[in-house]
Amino acid sequence: MDYHFGKKYRLLKTDDFSSVFALRCQKSRAWIQVFQARNALGFPRLGLIVAKKVARRANRRNYMKRVLREWFRLHRHELPPVDIIIRIRQPFRHTEYAGVVRTLQQLLVATDGCKATSQ
């Protein structure tokens, strides 16, 4: 099985992000907010948003993005063909890693589609 995270699995352009936001299909929990939109590519793609308002230091923002990218890289074979944007709502540290991964798992894999927003 191929676990690389090449450019084709990333949302890079503003138009890609805008199309996902336009559908307003979102779910959120304490740490993260997830936006989803179906795509016709046959594989999932990921976009990440970590604002300076959430974490001022670049190394903290990079850690959060690294954790989410790694989870996506390992689990993208289980995901349907959707464009996913993950926005960090609250900063998390190394000690909260397990909770964040569990939350991400619940929002992306355990649920079927995007039918409602849960708080």
C-alpha positions in Angstrom: 0.0 0.0 0.0 1.2 3.5 -0.9 1.4 6.0 2.0 3.1 9.0 0.4 1.5 12.4 0.6 2.2 14.0 -2.8 0.8 17.2 -4.3 -2.2 15.4 -5.7 -3.5 14.8 -2.2 -3.3 18.4 -1.1 -5.7 21.3 -1.5 -3.3 24.1 -2.7 -5.3 26.7 -4.6 -7.8 29.3 -3.4 -10.4 27.9 -5.8 -10.2 24.5 -4.2 -10.7 25.9 -0.7 -13.5 28.1 -1.9 -15.5 25.3 -3.5 -15.3 23.3 -0.2 -16.4 26.3 1.9 -19.3 27.1 -0.5 -21.0 23.8 0.3 -21.0 24.6 4.1 -20.8 20.9 5.0 -19.0 21.1 8.4 -18.6 19.3 11.6 -16.7 20.6 14.7 -15.5 19.5 18.1 -13.3 21.2 20.7 -10.0 21.3 18.8 -10.9 21.1 15.2 -13.5 22.0 12.6 -13.9 19.9 9.4 -15.3 21.0 6.1 -16.0 18.4 3.4 -17.1 18.3 -0.2 -17.3 15.4 -2.6 -14.8 15.4 -5.5 -14.7 13.4 -8.8 -11.0 12.5 -8.5 -11.4 9.2 -6.8 -9.2 10.0 -3.8 -9.4 12.3 -0.8 -7.5 15.6 -0.7 -6.5 17.6 2.4 -6.3 21.3 3.2 -5.2 22.7 6.6 -5.9 26.1 8.3 -4.0 27.1 11.4 -4.3 30.8 12.1 -1.8 32.9 14.0 -4.7 33.8 16.3 -4.7 30.1 17.4 -1.0 29.8 17.9 1.4 32.8 17.6 4.6 30.7 17.3 5.3 29.1 13.9 6.7 26.0 15.5 3.4 25.3 17.3 1.4 25.8 14.2 3.7 23.6 12.3 3.4 20.8 14.9 -0.4 20.9 14.6 -0.3 20.7 10.9 2.3 17.9 11.0 0.0 15.8 13.3 -3.0 16.2 11.0 -1.0 15.5 7.8 0.4 12.4 9.3 -3.0 11.1 10.3 -4.4 11.8 6.8 -1.4 10.1 5.2 -1.9 6.9 7.2 -5.7 6.8 6.8 -6.5 8.2 3.4 -7.2 4.8 2.1 -10.1 4.5 4.4 -11.6 7.9 3.4 -14.2 8.4 0.6 -13.2 10.7 -2.4 -13.8 14.1 -0.7 -12.0 17.3 -0.3 -11.3 17.9 3.4 -10.4 21.2 5.1 -9.4 21.0 8.7 -9.3 24.2 10.7 -7.8 24.3 14.1 -10.1 26.0 16.6 -7.9 25.6 19.7 -4.2 24.9 20.0 -3.1 21.5 21.2 0.1 20.1 22.5 1.9 16.8 22.6 0.0 15.7 25.7 -3.3 16.1 23.9 -2.3 14.2 20.8 -4.4 11.1 21.5 -7.5 13.2 22.0 -7.0 15.1 18.8 -6.5 12.0 16.8 -9.5 10.3 18.3 -11.6 13.4 17.5 -10.4 13.5 13.9 -11.2 9.8 13.6 -14.7 10.4 14.8 -15.3 13.3 12.4 -13.9 11.8 9.3 -14.0 8.0 9.4 -16.7 7.0 11.8 -19.4 9.2 10.4 -21.2 8.6 7.1 -21.3 11.7 5.0 -21.9 15.2 6.3 -25.5 15.6 7.3 -25.4 17.9 10.3 -23.2 20.2 12.2 -22.4 19.0 15.8 -20.9 21.1 18.5 
